Each structure stands twice: as C-alpha cells, then as structure tokens.
C-alpha cells in the first residue's frame, strides 16, 4: 500500500468519526432507546486494587503442623523432615510470605556440613548452614518464600542434614539432632480480592472448605422474618454446615443492616428487602445469585430472592440440592420439584447398618488407606453411626480386615495395632514372607509386599456415635555404622503399608433402640431429628418477631446438624406455635428466651430452671467499689439452658428446647453450638451453660424410649442394670427348669411301672 492510499484511508476514517459524533449529539436519545438495558447488578464498581489494605498476620508455625498441636520438634538423622500446611483461599492474595525459625543445632555437628533446608511445595527456598557459633545455641533465621510458588494448598517442609564425623557416621547416632522451638512463626501478608460473580465457585467465598478455621457467615433480612423465611434460612444454614463439615460455622443475624466487609447471605423478596439492597431488580421467579456487597471492595452477597416467601423456600432448596451444577452470576429456577423424603437412618455421614460396608466407601480422600515412611503414620478412618444403635456388652461387630505391608528387613520385630477410639482392640505380628513368588503372583501390582487376611470382631463397648479406627504399623529399626576399618554406608528404605479397600465392616443385625432423654445424642449427632436426614419429621418452633440472637441460635443448630449428618435440612418445618396437628408424629425443636415462647409445651419449664440457677449464681454477679463507695465494675455473666423431654403430642417423640437468657445467654449458647468439639460433655435431660465453665448436666423428668426392640431383648436390657433381680430371675428359671425335668422323669418312671 503506497503513501497516497494510506492518506486516503486516514481521511476517510476521520470523516466517519466526525459524522458519528455529530449523529450522536443530535439523536443520542433515539439510538440509546434501542440499546439493551443494563441492570445495576451488572455494573462492577471501579475500586482500585491498590486501595485494598494489606493485612499482615504472624501465626505460630506449629499451628500448621500436619501432626496436630505439638510443643517442640526434634529432628534427627532418622526423622529428618517435618511438614506444615497453610492455605490461600480464592478470595485472598498472599503478596508476601516468610517463616521465622528458631532452632538449636546439636553441639556435636560439623559446621557447614550440617544444614537446615526449607522447602515450599517441594521447591527449595533457602539452605541454612550451621556455623561454629551456632552450635548448642538457639538461632533465629527468617526465610522469604517466592510468592509465585504459593498455591491454594501449600506445604512447608523442613529438612535436617547433619554430620557429626567425617569418617563412618551413622544416622542413628544420638548426637545427631536439631530442635525447632515453638516460638517459630509464619508471616503472611494478605490482600482481599473481589471474585467474579460466579455461582460455580460456591461455597467459596462464603464457607471455608480449606483451612481448619471456623466460618462466620452473616445472614441478613429486611426485618424479623416470618415462618417461611426462617424455614428457607434453615435450609441454607444446614447446607452451609454440610460444606463446613468439622470446622464449625456461625450465623450472626442482621435485620436491615449490612455486615462490615464480610461475605454474607441475604434473603429478599420483591416487597421485603434491606435498604442497602434496594438496587436489586425485582424477580419473576425464584432466583439464586451472587452480587458485590455495597460499600465494600471485596465482599460478596449470596442473594436468595423471590416474588414471595414461597419462592425463597424453593430457591433455598434448589441451592441445597443442585449447588454443584450451577454457574453464572444468576440462576432462575423454573420447574424445580423437591426431592423425595429421605428414609430413616440414611444420613450420608452415617455408616449403613443393614449390610457389609467396604473400606473404600468409608475413606474420604484418595490415599487415606496408605502410609509411607520409616515409621509410617497411623492410618485413620472415621466411622459415624446412628446414635441409637442398640448394643449390649456381649455384642460384637464383624470386621474382615486385609492389609499389606513391606516385609521387615533382617527379621526385625514388626506389628500392626488396631485401635478403636484410642483403645487397643488387637495387635498382629508382621511376619516376613519367605516365599516372594507366591505373593508377587497374587498381587502383581504390589511387588515386594506381603498380605494378611484377618477376621476379628470389635467389642461394642468401645463404640459410640463418632468413632475413629486406627491402624498403626510399627517397625523395629536398627542401624549399624560399621567401623573405621570397615565403614558401611546405610541407606534407609521407607516402609509402605496399605489397608485393602476391600476390607469390610458389618453392623447389620443391630436394633435401633434408645432410652431418652439423653442430650448427648442430640449434641453429638442431632438425634432424634437427624433420624431422617432431611429433617422431614422435625418441627422447629420459634416465635413471630423473634429477636436476631434467637434466630441465630436456630441457624447455628441447623448448621451443626447438617455438618453432623452430611445432608441439608430440605424438609424441615418452621412454625411459631403448635396448631392444626402440625406436631403430630414430629420431633419438636424449640428456640426461645422465655416460657411464654413455649405455648403448649408446659410439661417442662426451662425458664423456671433458669430462674433457680440465677438465684444460685448471685455470687457470680459481683460489684467492686472504691473508698467512696462508688461502684466500679458490675459483671453480668449470662446463662443458657438446653432441655429434652417426651413430646405431649406423640409418644416416643422428643422435644428439645434451647433457651438463652437474653443476648448474653444466646451468646454463650451460640458460641457452644458453632464449635463441633464442644457440647460433647453434655448429657442427661437438662444442661446449664455459664461462660467459661463446663456445662452442668443432670436428670429431670421421666424416661421414655424410641425405636423398636423384641420383647426378649427388652427383658435382657431391663435386667442389665439390676444384678440382684437378674440373679433371682436366673434362680427362678433354674427352679422351673429343674421342676420340669423332675416332673418329666417322674412321669417316665410311672409309665414304666404301669407296663411292668
């Protein structure tokens, strides 16, 4: 193209630009009417990323240990590695990371030849040589990590390389060590980022599914919600609890108020929405969407919207059932039909009790049944059972166990210990296999491994609703370093152990039967409400215009139950009173502040109990005065209660009441509910909660039973706690049996006498 042609095209383009500007200024209104309308939710705020503050956190390094909480790390020639894990959520950017190590090397080490290597995700970050001045003294060193190598899940590895002699050393020498102090810490400089409005990311950023930290997920309503709104919120809370699993989750509730710089859930209808979400367009169907939180540079809002409260419930159920199959910023729900009711005892987190279950169905992640190392870490499997599984002392659970292991070298001692809830069930010797061809041909993909098949049984007295099976393989290890004249170099070969996924455990044949009240079954497994995983036979009672703290208690309870059973409460019913037979054949869960909230449930009055406890706790309310008599400090501790008793509307059904004495009491209760490891000490029919104190549990009211048990099992069960009665019953049976034998023999003698 020559110069004249280029000049012609440039003049032509300039002319078109001028014409476009003139037409736009004269007829802009007419043209803009033809453009597609833009909703406010599609407009992204123009926040500058460099305006988001960088937050620096110093956290003890040992809190990230893969071995759990430890006091000190001692690295030796044999145990020369330790690992730590930290996480980087999708809505955070780690701009700078470093670890400050405080360690003490052995005074017997050779300087420069000994070192401490620091790795991040398998990449060497720095090698810290041991100098002469550092021997036997505590050293402090900071290692900066390369931010480009930081991933969502990160592993820090410390490797100790030690030498104490130049000639013929051995890795088992006791002078070969380096200790890492618990004052070591990890420094992370993080910056929040705004994610895209994409539902395919959920539960991120609303629920933490990476780190062990608990989740705080505020829930916002325009005003005090009605029954259907609370029911929709209960479904979403239980769904979030399922996602949080064992980490714990808290749901603070806000009425027409925006949480400060937090991701939150909002329930809105066309006629009821918080003031700060007025910009959202009205909808013509149930919708689930993600939008940017107003006045925040990074927070997101999960909006459950609809024309009315019925639409909110539909949207909540859709989110709980289809969360893995949705994408985009907004989903309109049409033609969604609720899932059928769940069957009894089919909670996904509970082990099926009607058949043998293989270990591959119990394992939660790939590689859980395998362990490697000189001393392999124990293989652990969590087993959750229905809490009303009836077991007596003589009951046994069949366990068909298959496991493989590398054979012990030099015929050294080795064994596998099977523990249940940290109690030894049985130990097995790991014998070296002399016939390598037999197992090599049988296990063609596991060359060099031996196999054992064992049939054993588990004493039921060791079982509970939550159980941990541990398979601990132990190998004896002896290392010889030789002599100066005949020096040997020893290379330690790590062992590998595996539990065969085809191993099975069988809980079939047990009955479901429990004596109530027993709050432990509720606090640990959500029973009896969790008997049906979708809570289809549960009635939640919470009064109209309930304060935010009481609604928060209800949502925390729903989240806790969802985490315990692994399924959202899609069929739970929420009401403000017992009416129209809604409590018939239902277990009732009550959330209240006073006994006036418990209309029709006067069989037990927890508020009277609270009044008595407050009267006994006057000493906890103290006043301090100065010399002039003026009051300086008044301490109000607060109190809460939990009670269980039989429903007055259906025999065998339960009522569980959770009551907090005002906001202070609700705070105590909510703090307990969000912690999965808490409340396990609660039992009996009534529990009282005070701040910074172990809950007090005791029995009150008559007992009742749930489930079914054959008459002969009921007789045996009733006699277990009555040894004297059991002895008398045994004697009576012996007398009757002896009398029967005597009568039979006497009849035979008389018959023979007549014949002769």
DODREN-852939 format. One line per 8 residues: number of its first residue (from 0); for each residue x negated, y negated, z of C-alpha. Coordinates in Angstrom, 2 decimals, m for minus. Example, Ala and Ser with C-alpha at 12.3 -4.5 7.8 and 13.67 -1.06 7.14 Angstrom:
0> m12.30:4.50:7.80 | m13.67:1.06:7.14
***
This chain:
0> 0.00:0.00:0.00 | m1.55:m3.37:m1.11 | m1.54:m6.61:0.81 | 1.43:m8.14:m1.07 | 3.66:m5.14:m0.32 | 2.78:m5.28:3.39 | 3.56:m9.03:3.49 | 6.90:m8.41:1.77
8> 7.91:m5.76:4.33 | 6.92:m8.02:7.23 | 9.05:m10.90:5.89 | 11.96:m8.52:5.36 | 11.72:m7.21:8.95 | 11.56:m10.73:10.36 | 14.65:m11.70:8.37 | 16.60:m8.74:9.75
16> 15.60:m9.65:13.32 | 16.82:m13.22:12.86 | 20.13:m12.03:11.35 | 20.62:m9.60:14.25 | 20.02:m12.36:16.78 | 22.49:m14.68:15.06 | 25.18:m11.98:14.82 | 24.63:m11.01:18.47
24> 25.04:m14.62:19.62 | 28.22:m15.15:17.57 | 30.01:m11.86:18.00 | 28.43:m10.19:21.01 | 31.77:m9.66:22.72 | 33.26:m7.78:19.80 | 30.28:m5.47:19.48 | 29.94:m4.79:23.22
32> 33.53:m3.57:23.36 | 32.52:m0.64:21.16 | 29.67:0.49:23.44 | 30.11:3.44:25.80 | 30.85:2.14:29.32 | 28.09:2.55:31.90 | 29.04:3.58:35.43 | 27.17:2.19:38.38
40> 26.12:5.70:39.41 | 24.10:5.99:36.19 | 22.11:2.83:36.85 | 18.80:3.57:38.54 | 17.62:0.87:40.99 | 14.44:m0.79:39.87 | 12.42:m0.10:43.03 | 8.66:m0.34:42.74
48> 6.92:2.81:43.84 | 4.07:0.84:45.36 | 6.55:m0.75:47.76 | 7.35:2.57:49.44 | 5.23:2.74:52.59 | 2.59:5.39:53.06 | 3.01:7.30:56.31 | 0.01:8.91:57.97
56> 0.52:11.89:60.24 | m2.06:13.64:62.40 | m0.88:17.15:63.30 | m2.73:19.82:65.31 | m4.25:22.26:62.85 | m3.27:25.28:64.92 | 0.42:24.45:64.48 | m0.02:25.56:60.86
64> m1.63:28.88:61.79 | m0.33:31.95:60.00 | m0.89:33.85:63.27 | 1.55:31.69:65.23 | 0.63:29.45:68.15 | m2.92:30.17:69.32 | m5.23:28.50:71.81 | m8.63:28.99:70.19
72> m10.14:30.60:67.12 | m13.28:32.69:67.42 | m14.79:33.64:64.08 | m17.34:36.47:63.96 | m19.24:38.41:61.35 | m16.32:40.83:61.06 | m13.44:38.36:61.49 | m14.93:35.59:59.41
80> m11.79:34.00:57.91 | m8.76:32.14:59.25 | m5.91:30.60:57.27 | m3.43:27.76:57.81 | m0.41:26.78:55.73 | 1.13:23.37:55.14 | 3.85:22.26:52.75 | 4.58:19.42:50.37
88> 8.33:19.03:49.65 | 9.52:17.91:46.24 | 10.60:14.53:47.57 | 7.18:13.74:49.06 | 3.80:13.00:47.53 | 0.66:13.66:49.54 | m1.70:10.92:48.43 | m4.46:11.82:50.85
96> m5.20:14.87:52.94 | m8.07:15.79:55.21 | m8.85:18.17:58.04 | m10.92:17.24:61.07 | m12.61:20.31:62.51 | m14.08:20.51:65.97 | m16.14:23.64:66.25 | m19.03:25.14:68.21
104> m21.60:27.39:66.49 | m23.48:30.10:68.37 | m26.95:29.04:69.58 | m28.34:32.27:68.05 | m27.56:31.22:64.46 | m30.26:30.39:61.96 | m29.82:26.74:60.85 | m28.99:26.04:57.18
112> m28.50:29.75:56.51 | m25.29:29.61:58.55 | m22.33:27.54:57.40 | m18.59:26.93:57.63 | m16.82:26.78:54.26 | m13.48:25.04:53.85 | m11.11:26.07:51.04 | m7.82:24.64:49.80
120> m5.68:27.08:47.80 | m8.74:29.16:47.05 | m10.85:26.21:45.87 | m13.97:25.31:47.86 | m13.66:21.76:49.20 | m16.84:21.50:51.26 | m19.52:23.63:52.86 | m20.57:22.51:56.33
128> m24.11:23.76:57.10 | m25.07:24.48:60.69 | m28.07:22.36:61.68 | m30.52:22.87:64.52 | m28.99:20.02:66.53 | m25.51:21.57:66.33 | m26.38:24.96:67.84 | m24.38:25.60:71.00
136> m22.72:22.15:70.90 | m19.31:21.02:69.74 | m19.37:19.48:66.27 | m16.80:17.23:64.66 | m16.55:17.09:60.87 | m13.90:15.73:58.50 | m13.30:17.34:55.11 | m11.29:15.46:52.49
144> m9.12:17.51:50.15 | m8.66:16.90:46.46 | m5.03:15.63:46.15 | m4.78:17.10:42.64 | m5.12:20.59:44.11 | m2.24:20.15:46.56 | 0.82:22.21:45.68 | 4.24:22.77:47.21
152> 2.86:25.53:49.45 | m0.77:25.12:50.47 | m3.28:27.32:52.25 | m6.36:26.08:54.12 | m8.98:28.79:54.63 | m11.98:28.58:56.93 | m14.82:30.97:56.12 | m17.71:31.55:58.52
160> m21.03:32.64:57.01 | m23.51:33.38:59.77 | m27.05:34.69:60.03 | m28.97:35.32:63.24 | m32.01:37.15:61.85 | m33.96:37.24:58.62 | m34.54:40.99:58.79 | m31.95:43.76:59.05
168> m28.96:42.00:60.61 | m25.55:43.47:61.30 | m22.19:41.75:61.06 | m21.08:43.25:64.38 | m23.81:41.57:66.44 | m22.14:39.80:69.41 | m24.31:36.69:68.97 | m22.78:36.04:65.56
176> m19.85:33.70:66.26 | m18.36:30.25:65.76 | m15.36:28.89:67.65 | m12.86:26.33:66.34 | m11.27:24.16:69.04 | m7.54:23.48:69.32 | m8.23:19.72:69.10 | m8.80:20.10:65.34
184> m6.11:18.36:63.32 | m4.76:17.91:59.80 | m4.20:14.40:58.46 | m1.63:13.86:55.72 | m0.82:10.53:54.09 | 2.60:10.97:52.50 | 4.85:8.79:50.41 | 8.51:9.48:49.73
192> 9.62:9.58:46.10 | 13.02:9.35:44.51 | 14.03:12.60:42.87 | 16.23:12.84:39.81 | 19.96:13.17:40.32 | 19.95:16.87:39.55 | 22.10:19.42:41.36 | 19.81:22.23:40.24
200> 17.33:21.06:42.89 | 19.66:21.69:45.82 | 19.32:22.48:48.65 | 16.33:20.17:48.13 | 16.08:17.44:49.41 | 18.98:17.90:51.82 | 17.83:21.10:53.54 | 14.27:22.09:54.39
208> 13.51:25.54:52.99 | 9.70:25.37:53.12 | 8.18:24.41:56.45 | 9.26:25.76:59.86 | 10.67:22.35:60.81 | 14.38:21.97:61.55 | 16.64:19.95:59.23 | 18.62:16.86:60.17
216> 21.45:16.35:57.66 | 23.84:13.48:58.49 | 27.47:13.80:57.42 | 29.42:10.62:56.56 | 33.18:10.00:56.48 | 35.06:6.77:55.85 | 36.84:7.25:59.18 | 37.78:10.03:61.57
224> 38.52:12.97:59.20 | 41.78:14.87:59.08 | 42.02:18.67:59.26 | 41.31:19.39:55.58 | 38.34:17.03:55.56 | 36.92:18.73:58.63 | 37.51:22.10:57.01 | 35.60:21.02:53.89
232> 32.79:19.70:56.08 | 32.69:23.01:57.98 | 32.23:24.89:54.69 | 29.34:22.62:53.63 | 27.74:22.78:57.09 | 27.78:26.59:57.08 | 26.36:26.59:53.53 | 23.50:24.34:54.67
240> 22.96:26.62:57.67 | 22.59:29.60:55.33 | 19.90:27.71:53.41 | 18.07:26.58:56.56 | 18.04:30.17:57.86 | 16.00:30.48:61.09 | 14.68:26.92:61.04 | 17.67:25.24:62.67
248> 19.85:22.39:61.43 | 21.60:19.39:62.99 | 24.57:17.44:61.60 | 24.94:13.96:63.13 | 28.27:12.46:62.07 | 28.83:8.85:60.96 | 32.10:7.00:60.41 | 31.82:4.33:57.71
256> 28.13:3.89:58.49 | 25.09:4.71:56.40 | 22.23:6.67:57.99 | 18.96:4.81:57.79 | 16.66:6.07:55.00 | 17.91:9.65:55.18 | 19.37:12.10:52.74 | 22.96:12.77:53.75
264> 26.30:14.28:52.70 | 29.35:12.07:52.09 | 32.99:13.15:51.77 | 35.02:10.70:49.69 | 38.45:10.63:48.11 | 39.96:8.06:45.77 | 41.70:6.43:48.72 | 39.17:7.07:51.51
272> 35.51:6.25:51.08 | 32.83:4.50:53.12 | 32.39:0.82:52.34 | 28.82:1.28:51.15 | 30.01:3.86:48.57 | 32.81:1.74:47.09 | 30.85:1.54:43.84 | 31.52:5.23:43.10
280> 34.15:5.66:40.35 | 37.42:7.40:41.07 | 37.67:11.02:40.00 | 40.39:13.07:38.36 | 39.32:16.46:39.75 | 37.14:17.95:42.48 | 33.51:16.94:41.92 | 30.08:17.53:43.40
288> 27.38:15.01:42.58 | 24.04:13.60:43.70 | 23.55:9.83:43.72 | 20.98:7.40:45.03 | 21.63:6.16:48.54 | 22.30:2.41:48.58 | 19.64:0.19:50.14 | 17.07:2.99:50.13
296> 14.10:3.52:47.87 | 14.17:7.32:48.04 | 17.18:8.75:49.93 | 19.85:10.81:48.15 | 23.53:11.38:48.78 | 25.30:14.68:48.17 | 28.81:13.46:47.33 | 31.75:15.82:47.80
304> 34.57:13.95:46.04 | 38.16:14.50:45.01 | 41.51:12.88:44.46 | 42.63:14.05:47.89 | 41.60:16.30:50.77 | 42.63:19.47:48.90 | 40.13:18.58:46.19 | 37.42:18.13:48.85
312> 38.01:21.66:50.12 | 37.86:23.04:46.57 | 34.61:21.18:45.88 | 33.07:22.39:49.14 | 33.99:26.00:48.41 | 32.63:25.69:44.88 | 29.30:24.36:46.20 | 29.07:27.22:48.70
320> 29.85:29.86:46.07 | 28.14:28.51:42.93 | 25.20:26.46:44.18 | 22.67:28.48:42.17 | 24.46:27.96:38.88 | 24.99:24.21:38.76 | 22.87:21.47:37.21 | 23.04:17.84:36.22
328> 23.99:14.82:38.26 | 27.72:15.57:38.48 | 29.85:18.69:38.20 | 33.60:18.53:37.63 | 35.37:21.61:38.95 | 38.25:22.99:36.94 | 39.96:26.35:37.25 | 37.93:27.46:40.26
336> 39.60:30.20:42.29 | 38.43:31.04:45.77 | 36.57:34.29:46.33 | 38.50:37.22:47.86 | 38.32:37.70:51.62 | 35.27:39.46:52.94 | 35.56:42.85:54.61 | 34.72:43.40:58.25
344> 31.02:43.68:59.14 | 29.73:42.96:55.63 | 27.69:39.87:56.52 | 24.68:39.73:54.15 | 22.25:39.25:57.05 | 23.53:42.35:58.86 | 22.30:45.82:58.07 | 25.07:48.05:56.68
352> 26.13:50.60:59.28 | 28.00:53.04:57.08 | 25.10:54.52:55.13 | 21.36:55.01:54.99 | 19.51:51.83:54.10 | 16.14:51.85:52.35 | 13.38:49.51:53.44 | 13.24:47.75:50.10
360> 16.69:46.31:50.92 | 15.50:45.18:54.35 | 12.37:43.43:53.06 | 12.95:39.74:52.35 | 9.98:38.96:50.13 | 7.55:40.71:47.85 | 4.54:42.16:49.63 | 6.21:42.30:53.05
368> 5.64:46.06:53.24 | 1.90:45.81:52.52 | m1.04:44.65:54.62 | m4.77:44.47:53.89 | m7.87:43.86:55.99 | m10.47:45.49:58.21 | m7.74:45.49:60.83 | m4.56:44.98:58.78
376> m2.00:42.58:60.20 | 1.11:44.36:61.53 | 3.92:44.89:59.04 | 7.14:43.46:60.48 | 10.75:43.91:59.40 | 13.69:42.05:60.90 | 16.84:44.11:61.44 | 20.09:42.35:62.34
384> 23.00:44.49:63.44 | 26.66:43.84:64.21 | 26.55:42.93:67.91 | 29.50:45.16:68.84 | 27.84:48.36:67.64 | 28.68:50.83:70.41 | 25.67:52.75:71.69 | 25.16:54.76:74.83
392> 21.82:55.76:76.30 | 21.74:59.12:74.54 | 22.43:57.64:71.09 | 19.66:57.83:68.52 | 19.12:56.19:65.15 | 17.60:58.33:62.43 | 14.52:56.88:60.80 | 12.89:58.54:57.81
400> 9.51:56.84:57.56 | 6.98:57.13:54.78 | 3.73:55.25:54.89 | 0.43:55.22:53.04 | m2.99:54.13:54.16 | m6.63:54.19:53.14 | m8.25:57.11:54.88 | m10.50:56.33:57.84
408> m14.20:56.35:56.98 | m16.69:58.61:58.79 | m13.77:60.35:60.50 | m13.28:57.48:62.89 | m10.15:57.22:65.00 | m7.11:55.54:63.43 | m3.42:55.41:64.26 | m0.14:53.81:63.32
416> 2.01:52.45:66.14 | 5.71:51.96:65.65 | 7.18:49.31:67.93 | 10.72:48.07:68.27 | 11.18:44.64:69.87 | 7.56:44.83:71.10 | 8.19:48.15:72.85 | 6.29:51.23:71.75
424> 8.51:53.92:70.21 | 5.86:56.32:68.94 | 2.30:56.43:67.62 | 0.93:58.59:64.83 | m2.64:59.63:64.17 | m4.01:58.67:60.75 | m5.89:61.80:59.71 | m8.46:61.67:56.92
432> m7.32:63.67:53.90 | m9.97:66.12:52.76 | m8.16:67.14:49.58 | m8.36:63.99:47.48 | m6.89:65.58:44.37 | m3.59:66.52:45.96 | m2.55:63.05:46.96 | m4.16:61.48:43.88
440> m1.95:63.58:41.63 | 1.09:62.98:43.75 | 0.53:59.23:43.93 | m1.05:58.46:40.62 | m0.77:54.70:41.12 | m2.30:54.78:44.60 | m5.66:56.40:44.13 | m7.67:56.83:47.30
448> m4.61:56.68:49.56 | m3.19:59.34:51.85 | 0.53:59.77:52.51 | 2.51:60.96:55.53 | 6.19:61.67:55.89 | 7.64:61.43:59.38 | 11.14:61.92:60.71 | 11.73:60.22:64.00
456> 14.55:58.60:65.92 | 14.93:55.27:67.70 | 16.30:55.18:71.24 | 19.34:52.93:71.11 | 18.49:51.38:74.48 | 15.79:49.41:72.67 | 18.21:47.94:70.12 | 20.04:44.63:70.21
464> 21.81:42.38:67.69 | 18.47:40.99:66.48 | 15.58:43.43:66.23 | 12.03:43.43:64.98 | 10.44:46.66:63.72 | 6.63:46.52:63.80 | 4.25:48.94:62.11 | 0.77:48.34:63.46
472> m2.12:50.20:61.80 | m5.30:50.31:63.87 | m8.68:51.45:62.62 | m11.75:52.05:64.76 | m14.77:50.26:63.32 | m18.43:50.97:63.99 | m21.20:49.21:62.09 | m24.85:50.28:62.18
480> m27.51:47.86:61.04 | m30.44:50.25:60.83 | m33.97:49.40:61.94 | m36.72:47.14:60.69 | m38.43:50.14:59.06 | m35.20:51.48:57.57 | m32.95:48.49:57.03 | m29.40:49.05:55.75
488> m27.10:46.56:54.15 | m23.50:47.15:55.21 | m20.58:46.08:53.02 | m17.28:46.34:54.91 | m14.41:47.66:52.84 | m10.97:46.31:53.83 | m8.22:48.80:54.55 | m4.85:48.77:52.83
496> m1.67:50.08:54.41 | 1.83:50.29:52.99 | 5.27:51.24:54.18 | 7.02:53.11:51.39 | 10.10:51.12:50.30 | 11.97:54.44:50.00 | 11.82:54.90:53.77 | 15.30:54.77:55.26
504> 17.08:53.95:58.49 | 20.57:55.20:59.27 | 23.08:53.56:61.62 | 26.11:55.48:60.34 | 28.31:57.28:62.83 | 28.39:54.49:65.41 | 31.63:52.86:66.52 | 32.40:49.17:66.81
512> 33.45:48.51:70.36 | 32.55:45.80:72.88 | 33.64:44.57:76.26 | 34.37:40.86:76.37 | 33.97:38.11:77.40 | 30.27:38.04:76.58 | 28.92:34.72:75.33 | 25.63:36.35:74.36
520> 27.35:38.00:71.40 | 28.58:34.58:70.29 | 25.36:32.63:70.76 | 23.16:35.26:69.08 | 25.44:36.47:66.27 | 28.52:34.23:66.21 | 30.67:37.20:67.24 | 33.63:37.79:67.14
528> 34.10:35.08:64.49 | 31.30:36.50:62.32 | 33.02:39.90:62.11 | 34.41:38.55:58.83 | 31.53:36.69:57.20 | 33.71:34.07:55.51 | 35.47:33.40:58.86 | 38.80:34.23:57.23
536> 40.20:35.27:60.62 | 38.92:32.24:62.53 | 40.95:29.22:63.64 | 38.98:26.12:64.59 | 40.85:23.73:66.89 | 39.67:20.13:67.12 | 41.99:17.25:67.86 | 43.01:14.50:65.48
544> 40.84:11.38:65.60 | 38.08:13.41:67.23 | 35.00:11.31:68.06 | 31.90:11.75:65.93 | 29.98:13.66:68.62 | 32.69:16.35:68.84 | 32.82:16.73:65.05 | 29.04:17.04:65.11
552> 29.30:19.89:67.63 | 31.76:21.67:65.35 | 29.47:21.29:62.30 | 26.40:22.42:64.25 | 28.28:25.54:65.33 | 29.32:26.28:61.74 | 25.73:25.81:60.57 | 24.43:28.11:63.30
560> 26.91:30.87:62.44 | 26.09:30.55:58.74 | 22.38:30.95:59.50 | 23.04:33.99:61.69 | 25.11:35.93:59.16 | 23.79:34.58:55.85 | 27.16:33.55:54.41 | 29.13:30.28:54.36
568> 32.47:29.93:56.16 | 34.50:29.50:52.97 | 37.79:30.74:54.50 | 37.71:29.10:57.94 | 40.91:27.31:59.02 | 40.76:23.98:60.88 | 43.74:22.57:62.77 | 44.43:20.19:65.63
576> 46.93:22.35:67.56 | 48.37:25.83:67.88 | 51.55:25.80:65.85 | 53.61:27.84:63.43 | 51.88:31.11:64.22 | 48.50:29.86:62.98 | 46.79:31.51:65.96 | 48.35:34.93:65.38
584> 45.68:37.60:64.76 | 42.98:34.94:64.77 | 39.92:34.31:66.90 | 40.01:30.70:68.08 | 37.07:28.34:68.29 | 37.83:25.16:70.27 | 35.83:21.91:70.34 | 36.93:19.38:72.93
592> 35.97:16.81:75.54 | 38.88:17.19:77.97 | 41.51:19.79:78.80 | 44.08:17.60:77.06 | 42.47:18.70:73.82 | 43.29:22.33:74.66 | 47.06:22.30:74.31 | 48.46:25.79:74.77
600> 45.14:27.22:75.92 | 45.55:26.73:79.66 | 44.52:30.27:80.52 | 41.11:28.89:81.44 | 40.44:25.21:82.09 | 36.82:24.38:81.37 | 37.36:20.76:82.36 | 38.18:21.81:85.93
608> 34.96:23.78:85.85 | 33.07:20.71:84.67 | 34.57:18.60:87.45 | 33.41:21.13:90.02 | 29.93:21.22:88.54 | 29.73:17.42:88.51 | 30.77:17.40:92.15 | 27.98:19.82:92.98
616> 25.44:17.83:90.99 | 25.78:14.47:92.74 | 22.15:14.78:93.74 | 21.19:14.58:90.06 | 22.65:11.09:89.84 | 20.10:9.04:91.79 | 19.64:5.34:92.36 | 16.35:3.65:93.22
624> 16.29:0.28:94.98 | 13.63:m2.27:95.76 | 13.22:m4.02:99.12 | 16.07:m6.45:98.39 | 18.49:m3.57:97.86 | 18.95:m4.13:94.15 | 19.49:m1.04:92.01 | 16.60:m0.44:89.63
632> 17.40:2.87:87.90 | 20.59:4.87:87.52 | 20.22:8.31:85.98 | 23.19:9.93:84.24 | 22.28:13.47:83.26 | 25.42:14.62:81.45 | 26.82:18.14:81.43 | 28.41:20.58:78.99
640> 30.16:23.94:79.15 | 30.93:26.96:77.00 | 33.64:29.48:77.91 | 35.17:32.62:76.43 | 38.41:34.42:77.29 | 41.10:36.53:75.66 | 43.49:34.78:73.30 | 47.00:34.38:74.74
648> 48.40:34.87:71.21 | 46.88:38.24:70.23 | 45.41:40.98:72.40 | 41.79:41.78:71.72 | 41.23:38.36:70.14 | 38.98:35.73:71.66 | 38.98:32.03:72.44 | 35.59:30.31:72.70
656> 35.61:26.74:73.95 | 32.70:24.31:73.61 | 33.03:21.19:75.72 | 30.71:18.25:76.25 | 31.31:15.66:78.94 | 31.30:12.60:76.67 | 28.41:11.69:74.41 | 25.77:12.81:76.93
664> 27.33:16.25:77.22 | 27.72:16.57:73.46 | 24.07:15.60:73.00 | 23.00:18.42:75.33 | 25.23:20.92:73.52 | 24.18:19.82:70.02 | 20.52:19.99:70.95 | 21.01:23.59:72.06
672> 23.07:24.57:69.01 | 20.54:23.33:66.45 | 17.71:25.42:67.91 | 18.02:29.05:66.72 | 15.86:30.35:69.57 | 17.93:28.60:72.22 | 21.08:29.89:73.91 | 19.79:33.47:73.86
680> 19.75:33.46:77.66 | 23.45:32.64:77.76 | 25.84:35.43:78.77 | 28.96:36.17:80.75 | 32.19:34.28:80.23 | 31.16:30.75:81.25 | 27.92:28.84:80.70 | 27.00:25.43:82.08
688> 24.38:23.24:80.39 | 22.36:20.47:82.01 | 19.47:18.50:80.49 | 16.02:20.06:80.86 | 17.38:23.10:82.70 | 18.05:26.74:81.90 | 21.78:27.31:81.23 | 23.75:28.81:84.12
696> 25.93:31.78:83.17 | 28.49:33.64:85.26 | 31.61:35.77:85.00 | 35.12:34.32:85.34 | 38.41:35.86:84.34 | 39.48:39.39:83.37 | 37.69:41.61:80.87 | 39.14:42.81:77.59
704> 37.95:44.94:74.71 | 37.57:44.58:70.96 | 37.10:47.30:68.37 | 38.10:50.95:68.45 | 36.71:53.94:70.29 | 38.00:57.54:70.59 | 39.54:58.46:73.94 | 36.76:60.85:74.92
712> 34.13:58.15:74.24 | 36.17:55.69:76.30 | 36.24:58.13:79.23 | 32.50:58.67:78.99 | 31.87:54.94:78.69 | 34.01:54.17:81.76 | 32.14:56.78:83.82 | 28.66:55.50:82.94
720> 28.85:52.68:85.49 | 30.46:54.90:88.16 | 27.90:57.56:89.13 | 29.87:58.80:92.14 | 33.03:59.13:90.08 | 31.01:60.89:87.39 | 29.77:63.43:89.96 | 33.30:64.03:91.24
728> 34.61:64.37:87.70 | 31.84:66.88:86.94 | 32.67:68.89:90.07 | 36.36:68.86:89.16 | 35.58:70.12:85.68 | 33.32:72.83:87.15 | 36.08:73.93:89.58 | 38.66:74.05:86.80
736> 36.27:75.96:84.56 | 35.37:78.40:87.35 | 39.06:78.80:88.21 | 39.85:79.57:84.62 | 37.09:82.18:84.47 | 38.27:83.70:87.75 | 41.87:83.90:86.51 | 40.75:85.41:83.21
744> 38.59:88.07:84.87 | 41.30:88.88:87.42 | 43.82:89.33:84.56 | 41.44:91.69:82.75 | 40.95:93.78:85.91 | 44.71:94.09:86.48 | 45.22:95.06:82.84 | 42.64:97.85:83.10
752> 44.17:99.06:86.38 | 47.56:99.46:84.75 | 46.09:101.50:81.89 | 44.41:103.97:84.28
***
